[in-house]
Amino acid sequence: MKMAPQIAWHDYGMQKDVDMGSAGSVTVAILILAVVFLLRSFYKRYNRMTERENETND
């Protein structure tokens, strides 16, 4: 019975150091800004909801 050869990561031609370039940097920046915007909007919505809850409980 013949054993299959072990394949290492470097056999697939992958680079260890990946250079994103300017397009990758812009994409990451846009994604971070979108996440910050969404977190801020959900936080504001949560605060409005809790204020309304407090008004009805008083």
Secondary structure as GFF3:
##gff-version 3
##sequence-region A 1 58
A	DSSP	three_ten_helix	9	12	.	.	.	ID=ss1
A	DSSP	alpha_helix	21	57	.	.	.	ID=ss2
###
